[in-house]
Amino acid sequence: MKRVYMDCGSSTSVDKEIVEMMVPYFGTYYGNASSIHSFGREAYQAIEESRNKVASTLCANADEIIFTSGGTESDNLAIKGVAFLNKNKRGSKGPHIITSTLEHPAVLETCRYLEKQGFDVKYLPVDKYGVVKLEELEQAISKDTFLITIMYANNEIGTIEPIEEIGKIAKDHDIVFHTDAVQAIGKHPIDVDRSNIDLLSISSHKIYGPKGVGALFIRNGVKIQQTMHGGGHEKGLRSSTYNTPGIVGLGKACELAQTRMEKDTRYLKNLRDKLIKNVLKIEESYLNGHPEKRLVNNAHFRFTGIEGESLLLKLDEKGIAAATGSACSSMKLKASHVLTAIGLSPVEAHGSIRLTLGRESTEDEVSYASEVLQEIVDQLRSISPLWNR
C-alpha cells in the first residue's frame, strides 16, 4: 500500500544529517556536560555550538537561549516565569495577561492555571481567518498588564499572526511579549529584534530534529523566575542534566532550517497551493485559515456533510496520514477550540482535516491525496444524514 505522510505539523522525520551528527554524543562524547573533566568539556562545547546555531536562526544572541524539553516546557517557563515575578501586582482583578482564543493548549492551559492563582487573563477574539484583532489588543491593555502571549503561527489552520505589529504594541506599553513559534520556525523568517519579541518558544521535532528537546529565547534584560529547582543549569532557569545528543540535534536542525529556508519555502508553497487548488474542486469544500498569510506547508479543509474523524480513518486506510486538530489533543472528540474561535459551528469544525507537507513530500503524493480525498468524501456523503444532495 502507498504510504503518504501529510502530518508534518504534528512531527517530522529526523533528517539523516542530524542523526549522523547526534550519534557520537551517545557513545564517543557521552560525558555529563556539567562536569569539568575533558569528557564533560567536549559535551559542553557541543552544547554551546548548538546554542549559537539556535540563536542565529532567531537573529538573537547565544546567551539569550535556554534549552528545554520542547515547546510545551518553553511556553510554561516563559509564561509562568514572568507571571510569578508579577504575582504581587494588585489591580482591580489582579495582575493581567493577554492571550488569544486560538493558542496551543500549552499556552491556554498555563493561562487557566494562572487564573486559579489569582491572575486575570484576557482571551482576545480573532477574525474569521484566525487573525488577532489589533484594535481589541490595544483596548484590552490595562495598567496591570505585564504579559502578552500570542502565537506566531497557528498549529491547526496555519494562519500567521501580525507579530511585528503586536510586538510594537507591547513595546510601546512596556509589556513583555512572548510568542509560541513552534510552527513558524523553519517556515517563516524570524527576527526577534525587528519584531520586538521578548520570549520565544521553539521545538526540535517540528523541524526535522529529535523529539524531547526545544529552546526558549529570553531577551537580555527580561527577568523570569525559575519553575524547576535543582542543580542550577541554564542560568538557574532550567535545572536538569543536559540532553547533549538532543541539543546537538536541535542545533543542527536550526542550522539546516536556516540554510534551506528559501528553497524549502518555495518548494512547499508550490506543493501546498497545488493541493489546495485540487481539493477545493470538491463540491462544498472550504479552506480554513487565512488564504495568503498562512504557513507554506499547511492546508486545512472542511467538507460539508461529513465527519472529520471518519475522513481521517478512511485516509489512513489508503496510507495517508493527516490530522483533525492539534496532535497534543487529537484524542479528544470535542470540536477544535481553534475552529470554533474562527466562527465555525461544532458540526463544521468536526468536518475539517489538516494536511501538512514537508521536505519529503512530492507532487505525486499531492495528486494521490487529492484523488483519494474526492473518493472518500463522495463515499462518506453517500451515507451521511447531513448531506442532502
C-alpha positions in Angstrom: 0.0 0.0 0.0 1.2 3.5 -0.8 2.2 5.4 2.3 1.9 9.2 2.3 2.8 11.3 5.3 0.9 14.6 5.4 1.1 15.3 9.2 4.4 17.3 9.4 2.6 19.8 11.6 2.5 17.1 14.3 6.0 15.8 13.8 8.7 15.3 11.2 11.2 12.6 10.5 14.7 13.2 11.8 17.0 14.4 9.0 19.8 11.9 8.2 22.4 14.7 8.6 21.0 15.4 12.1 21.1 11.7 13.1 24.7 11.4 11.9 25.7 14.5 14.0 23.9 13.2 17.1 25.3 9.6 17.1 28.8 10.4 18.6 27.1 12.0 21.6 25.5 8.8 22.6 28.8 6.9 22.7 32.1 8.7 22.0 31.3 12.1 23.7 29.0 10.8 26.4 30.3 12.9 29.3 28.0 15.0 31.5 28.2 18.5 30.2 28.3 19.9 33.7 31.5 18.0 34.6 34.9 19.8 34.4 36.9 16.9 33.0 37.6 16.5 29.3 34.6 14.3 28.7 32.3 16.9 30.1 34.1 19.8 28.4 33.6 18.0 25.0 29.9 17.7 25.6 29.6 21.3 26.8 31.4 22.6 23.8 28.9 20.9 21.5 26.0 22.4 23.5 27.5 25.9 23.2 27.9 25.4 19.4 24.3 24.4 19.2 23.3 27.5 21.3 24.9 29.6 18.7 23.1 27.9 15.9 19.7 28.3 17.5 20.4 31.9 18.3 21.4 32.6 14.7 18.1 31.2 13.4 16.3 33.8 15.5 18.7 36.7 14.9 19.4 36.6 18.7 22.5 36.3 20.9 23.7 32.9 22.1 23.4 33.9 25.8 19.7 34.5 25.2 18.9 30.8 24.5 17.8 28.4 27.2 17.4 24.7 26.3 14.3 22.9 27.4 12.5 19.6 26.7 10.3 21.1 24.0 7.7 23.7 23.1 5.3 22.9 26.0 8.0 23.4 28.6 9.3 26.6 26.9 5.7 28.0 26.9 5.3 27.1 30.6 8.6 28.5 31.6 8.1 31.7 29.7 4.5 32.4 30.9 4.8 31.2 34.5 8.3 32.6 34.9 7.1 36.1 34.1 3.8 35.7 35.9 5.4 34.6 39.2 7.6 37.7 39.2 4.5 39.8 38.8 2.2 38.0 41.3 2.3 40.8 43.8 0.8 43.3 41.3 -2.7 44.1 42.5 -5.1 45.8 40.2 -8.9 45.6 40.4 -8.8 42.0 39.2 -5.1 41.1 39.8 -2.1 41.1 37.6 -3.2 40.9 33.9 -2.2 38.7 31.0 -3.4 39.0 27.4 -3.6 36.0 25.1 -5.9 34.8 22.3 -8.7 32.2 22.0 -6.8 30.1 19.5 -3.5 29.4 21.3 -1.9 26.0 21.6 -3.1 24.1 24.8 0.4 24.6 26.2 -0.4 28.3 26.4 -4.2 28.1 27.2 -3.8 25.6 30.0 -1.0 27.5 31.5 -3.1 30.7 31.5 -6.1 28.8 33.0 -3.8 27.5 35.8 -2.6 31.1 36.5 -6.2 32.3 36.7 -6.7 29.9 39.6 -3.7 31.5 41.2 -5.3 34.9 41.1 -4.1 36.2 37.7 -6.6 38.0 35.4 -6.4 36.7 31.8 -8.0 38.3 28.7 -8.6 35.9 25.8 -8.7 38.0 22.7 -11.1 37.0 19.9 -9.9 36.5 16.3 -11.4 37.2 12.9 -12.8 34.5 10.5 -9.3 33.7 9.4 -7.8 33.4 12.9 -6.0 36.7 13.0 -5.9 38.6 16.3 -7.7 42.0 16.1 -5.1 44.6 16.9 -7.6 47.2 18.0 -9.0 44.8 20.6 -5.5 44.1 21.8 -4.9 47.8 22.3 -8.2 48.1 24.1 -7.5 45.1 26.4 -4.3 46.6 27.8 -4.6 48.0 31.3 -2.1 49.4 33.9 -1.9 45.8 35.3 -1.0 44.1 32.0 2.5 42.6 32.3 2.5 40.0 29.6 1.1 39.4 26.1 1.4 35.9 24.7 0.3 35.4 21.1 1.4 32.5 18.9 3.5 33.3 15.8 1.5 30.9 13.5 -1.4 28.6 14.4 -0.7 24.9 14.6 -4.1 23.9 13.2 -5.2 26.4 10.5 -1.7 27.8 9.7 -2.6 31.4 10.0 0.4 33.7 10.6 -0.3 36.4 13.1 0.8 40.1 12.8 3.7 39.6 15.1 5.6 42.8 14.3 2.5 44.9 15.0 1.8 43.0 18.2 5.5 43.4 19.3 5.3 47.2 18.7 2.2 47.5 20.7 3.8 45.5 23.6 7.0 47.6 23.4 5.0 50.9 23.3 3.2 49.9 26.5 6.4 48.4 28.2 4.8 44.9 28.3 6.7 41.7 27.9 5.8 39.9 24.7 6.0 36.1 24.4 5.3 34.1 21.2 5.0 30.4 20.6 6.9 30.0 17.3 6.9 26.2 17.3 5.2 26.0 13.9 6.8 29.1 12.4 10.5 28.3 12.8 12.0 27.0 9.6 9.0 28.1 7.5 9.0 31.8 8.2 11.9 34.2 8.8 12.1 35.2 12.4 14.0 38.3 13.7 13.3 38.8 17.5 14.7 42.3 17.4 12.7 43.5 14.4 9.5 42.0 15.9 10.2 43.3 19.5 9.9 39.7 20.8 11.0 39.2 24.4 10.3 35.5 24.8 10.0 32.9 22.1 9.4 29.1 22.2 10.6 26.5 19.7 10.6 22.7 19.4 13.1 20.5 17.6 10.8 17.8 16.3 8.8 20.2 14.1 12.0 21.0 12.0 13.4 17.5 11.4 15.2 17.3 14.7 14.7 14.8 17.6 11.8 14.8 19.9 12.1 15.8 23.6 14.2 19.0 23.1 13.4 22.6 22.5 14.5 26.1 23.4 13.3 29.3 24.9 14.7 32.7 23.8 14.8 35.2 26.7 15.8 38.7 25.7 18.7 40.1 27.7 17.2 42.2 30.5 13.9 40.3 30.6 13.5 38.7 34.0 11.7 35.4 34.7 11.5 33.2 37.7 12.6 29.6 37.7 9.9 27.0 37.8 12.1 24.0 38.2 14.6 23.6 41.1 17.8 21.6 41.1 21.4 21.9 40.1 21.1 25.4 38.6 21.7 24.6 34.9 20.9 27.2 32.2 21.4 30.3 34.4 19.4 28.6 37.1 16.3 28.7 35.0 16.2 25.0 33.8 17.9 22.6 36.2 18.4 19.1 34.7 21.3 17.1 33.2 21.8 18.3 29.7 20.3 16.2 26.9 23.5 16.6 24.8 22.5 14.4 21.8 19.1 16.1 21.6 20.6 19.6 21.9 23.2 18.8 19.2 20.2 17.6 17.0 18.3 20.8 17.7 21.3 22.9 16.8 21.8 21.1 13.5 18.1 21.3 12.8 18.1 25.1 13.2 21.3 25.3 11.1 19.6 23.3 8.2 16.3 25.2 8.6 18.2 28.5 8.1 20.3 27.4 5.1 17.4 25.6 3.4 14.6 28.0 4.2 14.4 29.8 0.9 14.5 26.6 -1.1 12.1 24.8 1.3 9.5 27.6 1.5 9.4 28.0 -2.3 9.0 24.2 -2.8 6.4 23.7 -0.1 4.3 26.7 -1.2 4.1 25.4 -4.7 3.0 21.9 -3.4 0.6 23.4 -0.9 -1.0 25.6 -3.5 -1.5 22.7 -5.8 -3.0 20.7 -3.0 -5.4 23.5 -2.1 -6.4 24.0 -5.8 -7.1 20.3 -6.3 -9.1 19.8 -3.1 -11.2 22.9 -3.5 -12.6 21.3 -6.7 -14.6 19.0 -4.4 -18.1 20.2 -4.0 -18.7 22.3 -0.8 -15.1 22.1 0.3 -13.6 25.1 2.0 -10.2 26.3 3.2 -9.9 27.2 6.9 -7.4 29.9 7.9 -6.0 32.9 6.0 -5.9 32.3 2.2 -2.5 34.1 2.0 -1.0 34.8 5.4 -0.5 31.1 6.2 2.3 28.6 6.7 3.8 27.4 3.5 3.1 23.8 4.3 -0.4 24.0 5.8 -3.7 23.2 4.1 -6.7 22.9 6.4 -10.0 22.0 4.8 -13.6 21.5 5.9 -16.2 19.4 4.0 -20.0 19.9 4.3 -21.9 16.8 5.3 -19.1 14.5 6.7 -17.3 13.9 9.9 -13.5 14.6 10.1 -12.7 11.6 12.3 -14.3 9.2 9.7 -12.4 11.0 6.9 -9.2 10.6 8.9 -9.7 6.9 9.3 -10.5 6.4 5.7 -7.4 8.3 4.6 -5.4 6.1 6.9 -6.8 3.0 5.2 -5.4 4.4 2.0 -2.0 5.0 3.6 -2.4 8.8 4.0 -1.5 10.3 7.4 -3.5 13.5 8.2 -4.9 15.2 11.3 -8.1 16.7 12.6 -6.5 19.2 15.0 -3.6 19.6 17.4 -1.7 16.4 17.8 -1.4 17.2 21.5 -5.2 16.9 22.0 -6.3 14.8 19.0 -7.7 12.0 21.1 -10.4 14.4 22.4 -13.6 14.3 20.5 -14.9 17.8 21.2 -14.8 20.4 18.5 -11.5 22.2 18.0 -11.3 25.4 20.0 -9.4 26.9 17.1 -12.2 26.2 14.6 -14.9 27.4 16.9 -12.8 30.6 17.6 -12.9 31.5 13.9 -16.7 31.1 13.9 -17.3 27.6 12.7 -20.2 25.6 14.3 -19.3 22.4 16.0 -20.7 20.5 13.0 -18.5 22.4 10.6 -15.5 22.0 12.9 -15.9 18.3 13.1 -15.9 18.2 9.2 -12.4 19.5 9.0 -9.0 18.0 8.5 -5.4 19.3 8.3 -2.8 18.3 5.7 0.7 19.5 6.4 3.6 18.9 4.0 7.3 18.5 4.5 10.6 18.4 2.6 10.0 14.8 1.6 6.5 15.5 0.1 6.1 15.1 -3.6 3.8 16.2 -6.4 2.8 12.6 -6.9 1.7 12.4 -3.3 -0.3 15.6 -3.6 -2.1 14.2 -6.7 -2.7 10.9 -4.9 -4.1 12.6 -1.8 -6.3 14.8 -3.8 -7.8 11.9 -5.8 -8.3 9.8 -2.6 -10.0 12.7 -0.8 -12.5 13.1 -3.6 -13.3 9.4 -3.5 -13.7 9.3 0.3 -15.7 12.5 0.6 -18.1 11.1 -2.0 -18.3 7.8 -0.2 -18.9 9.3 3.2 -21.5 11.7 1.9 -23.4 8.9 0.3 -24.2 7.5 3.8 -24.3 10.8 5.7 -27.6 12.1 7.1 -26.1 15.6 7.0 -25.7 15.5 3.2 -28.8 16.3 1.2 -27.8 16.2 -2.4 
